[in-house]
């Protein structure tokens, strides 16, 4: 008997695509509409995992766009160089939308600085830019101005913008909903509790904000292509009054839905399944560390190898991969490839301030 599913290709059947293969044989990317040349200007933003992709692009000699350099005396600050501009972790869609707004003057936060317990000034949106604070407010505001100019260059000059979703939970100012990347009490910010509150984004809200961001991005850069990913790194803690496992499931599910709907709605947006490659249950959690939160070097390597295979025009990773076998992925990959991408030094993660 005939039915609509009868003649579908193998990758659309679970048994043929998953059950009959070892996990290292499975490639969930069927087609891509973007092929990066070594001269393609790629910019990244998002969670900690976005830094892995940035590092792999630079390691292979691709044109990773950087528009901001460290000021004198801050050359060793890891905030500079981890992303295309020194905006640090952009965990939520709200942060991304407001970053665009702040860069172009469409959103002007009412609280633009903090004063720490030592009387020094801190940037609420980039606390890692100067951990000890600034001597003067003028110095902070001048650096903010320079930073937002660099952010505008990122949006206007990139040919491909890659954003990695990280979280739905975050903290916002009560007076104007300005989103910050940290729990205020995790840094030296007195009396923060009177000014900030917890917010957990819903799917419809994120869809609206992301669509608004993409509209603005295309206004300043009409030909830009966008790649969306979801970080497979689990959240470190939840402020919801429920088990962290439930909150993590909601967070990743909601972000995955937003990524899917956005890619379907815009022909210049595509989705890269880094989340599925690491998190999906057929992988048997082999790519997670013993804490079941952080991703092992083998997981990072697999994601970067698949990204290179499908998105890079001249991938050294793809050339060095041995022939497909049934061996586990960590044995299959060449040792030099694992070392090149596994332990990217200095990955900046503002969420780690919650470690306890």
N, C-alpha and C positions, 0 to 999 in steps of 0.2 A: 504494500500500500504506500502511496505517496503522501507526504506531508511537508509543510514548509521548511522543516529542519533537515530533511533527508540528505540534501546535497551540499550542505554547508561545509566550508573548509575545516581542516582538522583543528585549527586553533580556536574554533568556536565550540568545541566539545570538551568537556572536562576530562573524560577518559582518554581521549586522543592527545590532548594538549598537556595534561598534568599527570594523570595516573600511570600512563605508559612510559614516563620519562623519569630519570633522576633529576633532582632539582637544579643541578648545575647545567643541565641541557636545556632548561626552559628559558625561552626568551619571550617576555610578554609584549615587547614592542613589535607591532605588525608593520606599521608604516610611519614615516615622519615626513613632514612637509618642509623641514628646515635642514639644510646641510651647511655647517659652518666651515668657511674657508679660514686659513690661518690669518688672513687680514680682516676678518669679520670682527667688528668691535662689539664685544660681549660685556654686559654689565650684570652684576648679581646683587641681590638684597634678600633679606629674610632671616631665617633662624640660623643656628650654628651650622647646620648641615650644608647650607649654601656655600660656606667657606671651603668645603671639600671640593665642590665642583670648580670653584675659582682656582684653587690650588692645582687641580689636574689640568685645567686649561693652560695655566702659566707653565707648568712643568713640560707640557708638550709643545710650547712655543706658539700658542695661539694668542691672538690680540685681545688680551683682557683689559678692558677700559678702566683706568684709574685717573681720577680727576683731582685728587687731594693728597698732598704730601704733608708730612709732619712738620710743625713749626720748630724753630731752633730750640734745642733742649728736650724735645719730645721724640727724637728719632727712634727710640726703643719702645715707644708706646705701641702695643699690639693692635690698638684700634685702627691705626693707619696701615692700609695694605690688605686688611682682611676682606673688605668689600670695595666696591668701585669708588665710593666716597666714605668718609669716616663716620657713617651714621650708626655703626654698631648693629646689634641685633634688632631686626624689625620683625617681631614675633607675630603681630596680628595684622589683619587687613585694615583695621582702624588706624594703626600706626602708619601703614603705607600710604593710606589716603591723606592723612594729616601731614606726612612728610612732603608730599606734593603740594599741599596747601600752604605749608610754611615756606617752602622754597619759592613760591610765586606770589606770596603775600595774600593768598585767599583765606588763610587761617592764621590768626595772630593770637597765640595763647595769652591768657591774662596773667598766668604765672610763668615767667620766662627764665627764672633763676631761683635757686635755693641759697639760703645762708646756713652754713653748717655750724657745728658747736664751737668751731674755732674762729668764727666770724669771717670765713672765706666763702667765696661765691662758687656755686656748682651749677652745671648745666643739667636740668631735669631730663632732657631728651638724650643726653650722651654723658651719663655720669662717669664713664670710663675715660672720657677725654682728658680729665685732670682729676684723679682720685682725691688728691689733697685739697682741691679747690683752687680758685684764682685769687690773687691778691686784691684785684680791683674788679668792679663790675664792668668798667670800660673794656678791660682785657677780655672778659668773657663775651661781651656783646660783639666785639670786633671779630673774635674767632667764630662766633655764630654766623655773623654776616658772611665771612669768607667760606664757611662750611656750606651754607645754603646756596652760594654761588656755584660751588663745586657740585652740589646735588642737581642744580639746574643743568649743568653740563652733562651729568650722567644721563638724565632723561632726554636731552636734546641730541646727544652725540652717539648714543649706543645704537647699534643696528639690531641687536637681540638683547632683550631684558629678561633675565631669569629670576623668578621669585619663588622662594621656598617657604610654604606655609609652616608655621610652628605651633601656634597656640590659639585657642579661642578665649582663654581667660587672661585678664589683664587688669590694670589699675588706671583709673581716669580721674581727672580733676572734677570736683563737684560743680564748680562754677561754669565750666565751658566744655567738659568732656575731653580735655586734652589728654591723650594717651601717653604713658611713660613706659620704658622697657623694663623697669625693676619694681619690686615692692619697695615703696619709699623707705620703710623702716629698715630695709637691708643695707641702706647707705646712711651716711651721716646727714640726716635731714630732720631737724627738730620739728615737733608738732605737726608731722605730716598727716596724722589721723583726722585732723579737722578739715583737711583740704582734699583728700583723695578717697575714692571708694572702689570696691571691687566691681568688675563687669565681665560677664561671660556672654560672648556674642552668639547670636542666633544665625541660622543659615540665611534667612531673608535679608537680615541686616548686612551680612558680609557680601551677599550678592549685589546689593545696592551700592555699597561702598566700592567694591572692586570694579563694577561697571563704571562708576563715576571716575575712578582713577584711570581706567583704560581710556575713557573718552578724553580726559585731560592729557594723558600721555600721547595719544594720537594727534591731538591738537598741536602739541609742540614738536612732535616727531612723527609725521604722517606715515612713514614706511617701516616703523619699528615692528619687529616680530616679538612675541612674548612666549616664554616657556614657563609653565607652572609645575611645581613639584610639591609633595607633602613630606615633611621630615619624618623618618621612621623612629627618631629618638623619642622615647616616652617622656611625658611631663614629669618634672621632679616632685611636684606637690600640687594639690588642689585646694582651693578655698571653699569649694562647694561642700555642703554638709553631707557628704557621701563618700564611699570608698573611692580611692584614687583610681582603681581599675575601671570603674564606671565613668569617671570623669575623663580618663584618657581615651576610652572608647568613643565617648561623645565627641571629644575634641578632634580626634583623627577622622572620625566618620563625617562630621560636619565640614571639616576642611576639604575632605575628599569630594564631597558633594558639590561644594562651591567650585572647586577646580574643574570638575566634570561639566557642570552646567556652564561655566564660563568658556571652556574650550568648545562646547557645542554651539554657543551663541555667537562666537567671534571667529572669523576665518583666519585671523592673524595670531590666534592663541592656540597653543598645543599643550598637552600634558605628558610629562615624563614620569613613569611609575616607579620611582625610587622607593616609595613607601611599600608597594606590593612586593618588590624584590626582596625586601628584608623582613617585613612584618607578616606576610601571608602564612597561614598555618602549614602549608606543605613544606615550607623551609625548615620546619621542626625547631624553630628558634635557634638554629645553628649560628646565626649571625649576631646574636646578642651576647654581651658580656654576662658574667654570673649574676649581675644585678637585674637582668632582663630589661634594662633601660637603655644603656649605651650600646652603640653598634661596634662590633669587632672589626678589626682591620680587614678580615676577609669579606665582611659585608660591604664596607666602604669600597673595597677593590672591585667587587662584583658590580656595584652600582656604577662606578666610574668606567668600568670596561664596557658595560652596556650603553652608557651615554656616548662614549667614544665611538663605539661600533655604529650607532645610528645617527649621531649628530655631527661627528667630525669627519671632514673630507679626507684627512691624511693621518689617521690615528696610529701612533706607535704602539699603543696598547693592543689594538686589534692585530697588528702585524706580528707581535710577539706571542700571541696566544697559541698554545699547542692545539693539535687536532682534538676534536670533541671526544671525550671518553666518559665512562660511567663513574670515574673517580670523583670524590668529593671536591667541591670547588676550591678549597684551600690547598689541596694537593695538585689540582689541575693547573692553576695559574703559576706562571713563572715567578721565581722568588724575587727577581729584580723588579717585576711589576708590582708585587705586593709591597715591597719596601718603598717604592716610589710614591704610592698613594695611601698607604695604610695609616701612617701616623703623621698627619699634617701638624707640624709644630705650632703651638700658640693659638689654637682655635679659641676664639673669644666667645664666651657664653654667659650673658648677663644673668640667665636663670640660675646659674650655679651659685649665685650669692645667697640662695636659699638653702644651700647644703648645710645639713645638721645631723 
